[in-house]
Amino acid sequence: MKCSWLFLIVVLMLFATQTGFAQCPNCRAAVQSGLNSGATNVGKGLNQGILYLLALPYLIVGIIGFMWYKSKKAQSNS
């Protein structure tokens, strides 16, 4: 029963996505102005920033999950 609810939520989230632009207006303007001035490494820096912002929430959730696992394991051993 619990697994079917989780599956339903995941499917609904996949179909509820909206089409959007890849960058915010400020990022797009920075890339365009960098390309117009001849700089070719603006996109690389932007991509690294996006990856950093993407990885940070997963890292935080992973640390919290690991701490929760360790506390549950310590309680079961007691």
Jmol script that loads the backbone (N, CA, C; Angstrom):
load data "model"
ATOM      1  N   MET A   1       0.827  -1.193   0.000  1.00  0.00           N
ATOM      2  CA  MET A   1       0.000   0.000   0.000  1.00  0.00           C
ATOM      3  C   MET A   1       0.872   1.258   0.000  1.00  0.00           C
ATOM      4  N   LYS A   2       1.899   1.261   0.858  1.00  0.00           N
ATOM      5  CA  LYS A   2       2.775   2.420   0.962  1.00  0.00           C
ATOM      6  C   LYS A   2       3.562   2.628  -0.330  1.00  0.00           C
ATOM      7  N   CYS A   3       4.000   1.543  -0.948  1.00  0.00           N
ATOM      8  CA  CYS A   3       4.781   1.622  -2.170  1.00  0.00           C
ATOM      9  C   CYS A   3       3.937   2.152  -3.328  1.00  0.00           C
ATOM     10  N   SER A   4       2.661   1.786  -3.375  1.00  0.00           N
ATOM     11  CA  SER A   4       1.805   2.270  -4.456  1.00  0.00           C
ATOM     12  C   SER A   4       1.586   3.777  -4.355  1.00  0.00           C
ATOM     13  N   TRP A   5       1.494   4.316  -3.136  1.00  0.00           N
ATOM     14  CA  TRP A   5       1.365   5.769  -2.965  1.00  0.00           C
ATOM     15  C   TRP A   5       2.636   6.475  -3.415  1.00  0.00           C
ATOM     16  N   LEU A   6       3.758   5.911  -3.075  1.00  0.00           N
ATOM     17  CA  LEU A   6       5.029   6.501  -3.485  1.00  0.00           C
ATOM     18  C   LEU A   6       5.157   6.491  -5.002  1.00  0.00           C
ATOM     19  N   PHE A   7       4.792   5.398  -5.632  1.00  0.00           N
ATOM     20  CA  PHE A   7       4.840   5.293  -7.087  1.00  0.00           C
ATOM     21  C   PHE A   7       3.908   6.320  -7.730  1.00  0.00           C
ATOM     22  N   LEU A   8       2.713   6.469  -7.185  1.00  0.00           N
ATOM     23  CA  LEU A   8       1.749   7.436  -7.711  1.00  0.00           C
ATOM     24  C   LEU A   8       2.282   8.864  -7.609  1.00  0.00           C
ATOM     25  N   ILE A   9       2.897   9.184  -6.490  1.00  0.00           N
ATOM     26  CA  ILE A   9       3.453  10.525  -6.298  1.00  0.00           C
ATOM     27  C   ILE A   9       4.577  10.785  -7.294  1.00  0.00           C
ATOM     28  N   VAL A  10       5.450   9.805  -7.502  1.00  0.00           N
ATOM     29  CA  VAL A  10       6.556   9.969  -8.447  1.00  0.00           C
ATOM     30  C   VAL A  10       6.028  10.164  -9.865  1.00  0.00           C
ATOM     31  N   VAL A  11       5.038   9.380 -10.259  1.00  0.00           N
ATOM     32  CA  VAL A  11       4.468   9.501 -11.604  1.00  0.00           C
ATOM     33  C   VAL A  11       3.810  10.866 -11.783  1.00  0.00           C
ATOM     34  N   LEU A  12       3.068  11.317 -10.795  1.00  0.00           N
ATOM     35  CA  LEU A  12       2.425  12.626 -10.892  1.00  0.00           C
ATOM     36  C   LEU A  12       3.450  13.749 -10.965  1.00  0.00           C
ATOM     37  N   MET A  13       4.542  13.624 -10.238  1.00  0.00           N
ATOM     38  CA  MET A  13       5.579  14.645 -10.294  1.00  0.00           C
ATOM     39  C   MET A  13       6.255  14.676 -11.668  1.00  0.00           C
ATOM     40  N   LEU A  14       6.410  13.514 -12.296  1.00  0.00           N
ATOM     41  CA  LEU A  14       7.023  13.474 -13.619  1.00  0.00           C
ATOM     42  C   LEU A  14       6.138  14.132 -14.669  1.00  0.00           C
ATOM     43  N   PHE A  15       4.827  13.959 -14.549  1.00  0.00           N
ATOM     44  CA  PHE A  15       3.923  14.532 -15.529  1.00  0.00           C
ATOM     45  C   PHE A  15       3.542  15.979 -15.222  1.00  0.00           C
ATOM     46  N   ALA A  16       3.891  16.467 -14.049  1.00  0.00           N
ATOM     47  CA  ALA A  16       3.522  17.822 -13.664  1.00  0.00           C
ATOM     48  C   ALA A  16       4.610  18.839 -13.961  1.00  0.00           C
ATOM     49  N   THR A  17       5.614  18.442 -14.696  1.00  0.00           N
ATOM     50  CA  THR A  17       6.693  19.385 -14.991  1.00  0.00           C
ATOM     51  C   THR A  17       6.235  20.399 -16.022  1.00  0.00           C
ATOM     52  N   GLN A  18       6.802  21.567 -15.937  1.00  0.00           N
ATOM     53  CA  GLN A  18       6.488  22.621 -16.885  1.00  0.00           C
ATOM     54  C   GLN A  18       7.720  22.929 -17.714  1.00  0.00           C
ATOM     55  N   THR A  19       7.494  23.303 -18.931  1.00  0.00           N
ATOM     56  CA  THR A  19       8.598  23.692 -19.792  1.00  0.00           C
ATOM     57  C   THR A  19       9.055  25.080 -19.379  1.00  0.00           C
ATOM     58  N   GLY A  20      10.345  25.240 -19.222  1.00  0.00           N
ATOM     59  CA  GLY A  20      10.875  26.533 -18.809  1.00  0.00           C
ATOM     60  C   GLY A  20      12.197  26.821 -19.487  1.00  0.00           C
ATOM     61  N   PHE A  21      12.709  27.989 -19.253  1.00  0.00           N
ATOM     62  CA  PHE A  21      13.999  28.362 -19.804  1.00  0.00           C
ATOM     63  C   PHE A  21      15.094  27.752 -18.936  1.00  0.00           C
ATOM     64  N   ALA A  22      16.263  27.578 -19.519  1.00  0.00           N
ATOM     65  CA  ALA A  22      17.355  26.911 -18.827  1.00  0.00           C
ATOM     66  C   ALA A  22      17.987  27.778 -17.751  1.00  0.00           C
ATOM     67  N   GLN A  23      17.952  29.093 -17.920  1.00  0.00           N
ATOM     68  CA  GLN A  23      18.608  29.962 -16.960  1.00  0.00           C
ATOM     69  C   GLN A  23      17.657  31.073 -16.526  1.00  0.00           C
ATOM     70  N   CYS A  24      17.988  31.662 -15.415  1.00  0.00           N
ATOM     71  CA  CYS A  24      17.266  32.859 -15.000  1.00  0.00           C
ATOM     72  C   CYS A  24      17.694  34.011 -15.906  1.00  0.00           C
ATOM     73  N   PRO A  25      16.947  35.081 -15.945  1.00  0.00           N
ATOM     74  CA  PRO A  25      17.315  36.199 -16.829  1.00  0.00           C
ATOM     75  C   PRO A  25      18.693  36.786 -16.528  1.00  0.00           C
ATOM     76  N   ASN A  26      19.089  36.833 -15.268  1.00  0.00           N
ATOM     77  CA  ASN A  26      20.407  37.379 -14.929  1.00  0.00           C
ATOM     78  C   ASN A  26      21.531  36.493 -15.467  1.00  0.00           C
ATOM     79  N   CYS A  27      21.382  35.182 -15.335  1.00  0.00           N
ATOM     80  CA  CYS A  27      22.417  34.268 -15.835  1.00  0.00           C
ATOM     81  C   CYS A  27      22.494  34.339 -17.354  1.00  0.00           C
ATOM     82  N   ARG A  28      21.351  34.405 -17.991  1.00  0.00           N
ATOM     83  CA  ARG A  28      21.334  34.481 -19.449  1.00  0.00           C
ATOM     84  C   ARG A  28      22.017  35.757 -19.926  1.00  0.00           C
ATOM     85  N   ALA A  29      21.744  36.874 -19.253  1.00  0.00           N
ATOM     86  CA  ALA A  29      22.372  38.141 -19.634  1.00  0.00           C
ATOM     87  C   ALA A  29      23.886  38.089 -19.419  1.00  0.00           C
ATOM     88  N   ALA A  30      24.325  37.448 -18.341  1.00  0.00           N
ATOM     89  CA  ALA A  30      25.764  37.341 -18.077  1.00  0.00           C
ATOM     90  C   ALA A  30      26.453  36.508 -19.149  1.00  0.00           C
ATOM     91  N   VAL A  31      25.830  35.414 -19.555  1.00  0.00           N
ATOM     92  CA  VAL A  31      26.426  34.563 -20.586  1.00  0.00           C
ATOM     93  C   VAL A  31      26.453  35.295 -21.923  1.00  0.00           C
ATOM     94  N   GLN A  32      25.364  35.959 -22.271  1.00  0.00           N
ATOM     95  CA  GLN A  32      25.319  36.677 -23.549  1.00  0.00           C
ATOM     96  C   GLN A  32      26.335  37.815 -23.592  1.00  0.00           C
ATOM     97  N   SER A  33      26.457  38.552 -22.495  1.00  0.00           N
ATOM     98  CA  SER A  33      27.431  39.645 -22.497  1.00  0.00           C
ATOM     99  C   SER A  33      28.855  39.098 -22.516  1.00  0.00           C
ATOM    100  N   GLY A  34      29.086  37.977 -21.869  1.00  0.00           N
ATOM    101  CA  GLY A  34      30.408  37.357 -21.905  1.00  0.00           C
ATOM    102  C   GLY A  34      30.752  36.856 -23.288  1.00  0.00           C
ATOM    103  N   LEU A  35      29.785  36.265 -23.974  1.00  0.00           N
ATOM    104  CA  LEU A  35      30.041  35.783 -25.329  1.00  0.00           C
ATOM    105  C   LEU A  35      30.245  36.933 -26.299  1.00  0.00           C
ATOM    106  N   ASN A  36      29.514  38.029 -26.092  1.00  0.00           N
ATOM    107  CA  ASN A  36      29.662  39.192 -26.967  1.00  0.00           C
ATOM    108  C   ASN A  36      31.035  39.848 -26.799  1.00  0.00           C
ATOM    109  N   SER A  37      31.589  39.765 -25.590  1.00  0.00           N
ATOM    110  CA  SER A  37      32.902  40.383 -25.352  1.00  0.00           C
ATOM    111  C   SER A  37      34.062  39.451 -25.708  1.00  0.00           C
ATOM    112  N   GLY A  38      33.752  38.238 -26.105  1.00  0.00           N
ATOM    113  CA  GLY A  38      34.792  37.305 -26.532  1.00  0.00           C
ATOM    114  C   GLY A  38      35.226  36.311 -25.478  1.00  0.00           C
ATOM    115  N   ALA A  39      34.686  36.379 -24.282  1.00  0.00           N
ATOM    116  CA  ALA A  39      35.061  35.420 -23.232  1.00  0.00           C
ATOM    117  C   ALA A  39      34.388  34.080 -23.516  1.00  0.00           C
ATOM    118  N   THR A  40      35.151  33.012 -23.450  1.00  0.00           N
ATOM    119  CA  THR A  40      34.603  31.687 -23.739  1.00  0.00           C
ATOM    120  C   THR A  40      34.434  30.835 -22.486  1.00  0.00           C
ATOM    121  N   ASN A  41      34.894  31.306 -21.341  1.00  0.00           N
ATOM    122  CA  ASN A  41      34.823  30.489 -20.124  1.00  0.00           C
ATOM    123  C   ASN A  41      33.667  30.881 -19.216  1.00  0.00           C
ATOM    124  N   VAL A  42      32.782  31.763 -19.667  1.00  0.00           N
ATOM    125  CA  VAL A  42      31.651  32.181 -18.836  1.00  0.00           C
ATOM    126  C   VAL A  42      30.695  31.012 -18.624  1.00  0.00           C
ATOM    127  N   GLY A  43      30.433  30.269 -19.672  1.00  0.00           N
ATOM    128  CA  GLY A  43      29.530  29.119 -19.572  1.00  0.00           C
ATOM    129  C   GLY A  43      30.062  28.044 -18.654  1.00  0.00           C
ATOM    130  N   LYS A  44      31.368  27.850 -18.657  1.00  0.00           N
ATOM    131  CA  LYS A  44      31.990  26.834 -17.789  1.00  0.00           C
ATOM    132  C   LYS A  44      31.794  27.201 -16.319  1.00  0.00           C
ATOM    133  N   GLY A  45      32.004  28.470 -15.990  1.00  0.00           N
ATOM    134  CA  GLY A  45      31.792  28.912 -14.611  1.00  0.00           C
ATOM    135  C   GLY A  45      30.343  28.805 -14.194  1.00  0.00           C
ATOM    136  N   LEU A  46      29.445  29.127 -15.118  1.00  0.00           N
ATOM    137  CA  LEU A  46      28.018  29.021 -14.824  1.00  0.00           C
ATOM    138  C   LEU A  46      27.621  27.568 -14.582  1.00  0.00           C
ATOM    139  N   ASN A  47      28.137  26.669 -15.404  1.00  0.00           N
ATOM    140  CA  ASN A  47      27.827  25.249 -15.230  1.00  0.00           C
ATOM    141  C   ASN A  47      28.375  24.718 -13.907  1.00  0.00           C
ATOM    142  N   GLN A  48      29.562  25.150 -13.505  1.00  0.00           N
ATOM    143  CA  GLN A  48      30.117  24.711 -12.227  1.00  0.00           C
ATOM    144  C   GLN A  48      29.268  25.215 -11.067  1.00  0.00           C
ATOM    145  N   GLY A  49      28.765  26.431 -11.171  1.00  0.00           N
ATOM    146  CA  GLY A  49      27.887  26.965 -10.133  1.00  0.00           C
ATOM    147  C   GLY A  49      26.591  26.192 -10.036  1.00  0.00           C
ATOM    148  N   ILE A  50      26.039  25.809 -11.176  1.00  0.00           N
ATOM    149  CA  ILE A  50      24.800  25.024 -11.188  1.00  0.00           C
ATOM    150  C   ILE A  50      25.034  23.661 -10.545  1.00  0.00           C
ATOM    151  N   LEU A  51      26.153  23.025 -10.866  1.00  0.00           N
ATOM    152  CA  LEU A  51      26.456  21.720 -10.266  1.00  0.00           C
ATOM    153  C   LEU A  51      26.655  21.832  -8.758  1.00  0.00           C
ATOM    154  N   TYR A  52      27.276  22.907  -8.318  1.00  0.00           N
ATOM    155  CA  TYR A  52      27.453  23.131  -6.883  1.00  0.00           C
ATOM    156  C   TYR A  52      26.104  23.280  -6.198  1.00  0.00           C
ATOM    157  N   LEU A  53      25.230  24.079  -6.780  1.00  0.00           N
ATOM    158  CA  LEU A  53      23.903  24.267  -6.190  1.00  0.00           C
ATOM    159  C   LEU A  53      23.068  22.990  -6.251  1.00  0.00           C
ATOM    160  N   LEU A  54      23.312  22.153  -7.231  1.00  0.00           N
ATOM    161  CA  LEU A  54      22.595  20.891  -7.345  1.00  0.00           C
ATOM    162  C   LEU A  54      23.073  19.879  -6.306  1.00  0.00           C
ATOM    163  N   ALA A  55      24.367  19.833  -6.053  1.00  0.00           N
ATOM    164  CA  ALA A  55      24.944  18.814  -5.171  1.00  0.00           C
ATOM    165  C   ALA A  55      24.703  19.113  -3.697  1.00  0.00           C
ATOM    166  N   LEU A  56      24.616  20.361  -3.327  1.00  0.00           N
ATOM    167  CA  LEU A  56      24.519  20.721  -1.923  1.00  0.00           C
ATOM    168  C   LEU A  56      23.283  20.142  -1.220  1.00  0.00           C
ATOM    169  N   PRO A  57      22.078  20.226  -1.774  1.00  0.00           N
ATOM    170  CA  PRO A  57      20.930  19.612  -1.087  1.00  0.00           C
ATOM    171  C   PRO A  57      21.062  18.104  -0.935  1.00  0.00           C
ATOM    172  N   TYR A  58      21.608  17.434  -1.949  1.00  0.00           N
ATOM    173  CA  TYR A  58      21.795  15.987  -1.844  1.00  0.00           C
ATOM    174  C   TYR A  58      22.798  15.641  -0.752  1.00  0.00           C
ATOM    175  N   LEU A  59      23.823  16.432  -0.630  1.00  0.00           N
ATOM    176  CA  LEU A  59      24.815  16.213   0.413  1.00  0.00           C
ATOM    177  C   LEU A  59      24.198  16.388   1.796  1.00  0.00           C
ATOM    178  N   ILE A  60      23.406  17.419   1.973  1.00  0.00           N
ATOM    179  CA  ILE A  60      22.760  17.664   3.270  1.00  0.00           C
ATOM    180  C   ILE A  60      21.803  16.535   3.614  1.00  0.00           C
ATOM    181  N   VAL A  61      20.979  16.120   2.644  1.00  0.00           N
ATOM    182  CA  VAL A  61      20.035  15.019   2.900  1.00  0.00           C
ATOM    183  C   VAL A  61      20.792  13.727   3.180  1.00  0.00           C
ATOM    184  N   GLY A  62      21.885  13.487   2.480  1.00  0.00           N
ATOM    185  CA  GLY A  62      22.687  12.285   2.722  1.00  0.00           C
ATOM    186  C   GLY A  62      23.280  12.262   4.115  1.00  0.00           C
ATOM    187  N   ILE A  63      23.773  13.397   4.590  1.00  0.00           N
ATOM    188  CA  ILE A  63      24.337  13.475   5.943  1.00  0.00           C
ATOM    189  C   ILE A  63      23.257  13.235   6.988  1.00  0.00           C
ATOM    190  N   ILE A  64      22.097  13.853   6.797  1.00  0.00           N
ATOM    191  CA  ILE A  64      20.990  13.650   7.741  1.00  0.00           C
ATOM    192  C   ILE A  64      20.546  12.194   7.733  1.00  0.00           C
ATOM    193  N   GLY A  65      20.459  11.590   6.545  1.00  0.00           N
ATOM    194  CA  GLY A  65      20.081  10.177   6.451  1.00  0.00           C
ATOM    195  C   GLY A  65      21.090   9.271   7.117  1.00  0.00           C
ATOM    196  N   PHE A  66      22.378   9.554   6.950  1.00  0.00           N
ATOM    197  CA  PHE A  66      23.419   8.752   7.580  1.00  0.00           C
ATOM    198  C   PHE A  66      23.342   8.870   9.098  1.00  0.00           C
ATOM    199  N   MET A  67      23.139  10.088   9.595  1.00  0.00           N
ATOM    200  CA  MET A  67      23.017  10.285  11.046  1.00  0.00           C
ATOM    201  C   MET A  67      21.786   9.555  11.591  1.00  0.00           C
ATOM    202  N   TRP A  68      20.676   9.585  10.847  1.00  0.00           N
ATOM    203  CA  TRP A  68      19.463   8.889  11.269  1.00  0.00           C
ATOM    204  C   TRP A  68      19.705   7.379  11.297  1.00  0.00           C
ATOM    205  N   TYR A  69      20.393   6.859  10.268  1.00  0.00           N
ATOM    206  CA  TYR A  69      20.704   5.436  10.208  1.00  0.00           C
ATOM    207  C   TYR A  69      21.571   5.004  11.383  1.00  0.00           C
ATOM    208  N   LYS A  70      22.592   5.795  11.677  1.00  0.00           N
ATOM    209  CA  LYS A  70      23.479   5.459  12.788  1.00  0.00           C
ATOM    210  C   LYS A  70      22.736   5.478  14.119  1.00  0.00           C
ATOM    211  N   SER A  71      21.831   6.453  14.319  1.00  0.00           N
ATOM    212  CA  SER A  71      21.091   6.517  15.585  1.00  0.00           C
ATOM    213  C   SER A  71      20.114   5.347  15.708  1.00  0.00           C
ATOM    214  N   LYS A  72      19.480   4.957  14.605  1.00  0.00           N
ATOM    215  CA  LYS A  72      18.566   3.805  14.641  1.00  0.00           C
ATOM    216  C   LYS A  72      19.337   2.515  14.894  1.00  0.00           C
ATOM    217  N   LYS A  73      20.530   2.395  14.306  1.00  0.00           N
ATOM    218  CA  LYS A  73      21.341   1.205  14.504  1.00  0.00           C
ATOM    219  C   LYS A  73      21.817   1.131  15.948  1.00  0.00           C
ATOM    220  N   ALA A  74      22.181   2.277  16.542  1.00  0.00           N
ATOM    221  CA  ALA A  74      22.622   2.292  17.933  1.00  0.00           C
ATOM    222  C   ALA A  74      21.460   1.945  18.864  1.00  0.00           C
ATOM    223  N   GLN A  75      20.241   2.381  18.540  1.00  0.00           N
ATOM    224  CA  GLN A  75      19.088   2.062  19.376  1.00  0.00           C
ATOM    225  C   GLN A  75      18.752   0.581  19.288  1.00  0.00           C
ATOM    226  N   SER A  76      18.905  -0.021  18.113  1.00  0.00           N
ATOM    227  CA  SER A  76      18.584  -1.444  17.973  1.00  0.00           C
ATOM    228  C   SER A  76      19.631  -2.330  18.658  1.00  0.00           C
ATOM    229  N   ASN A  77      20.861  -1.856  18.768  1.00  0.00           N
ATOM    230  CA  ASN A  77      21.918  -2.614  19.442  1.00  0.00           C
ATOM    231  C   ASN A  77      21.813  -2.520  20.961  1.00  0.00           C
ATOM    232  N   SER A  78      21.115  -1.522  21.467  1.00  0.00           N
ATOM    233  CA  SER A  78      21.010  -1.344  22.927  1.00  0.00           C
ATOM    234  C   SER A  78      20.050  -2.318  23.552  1.00  0.00           C
TER     235      SER A  78
END
end "model"
wireframe off; spacefill off
backbone 0.3
color backbone group
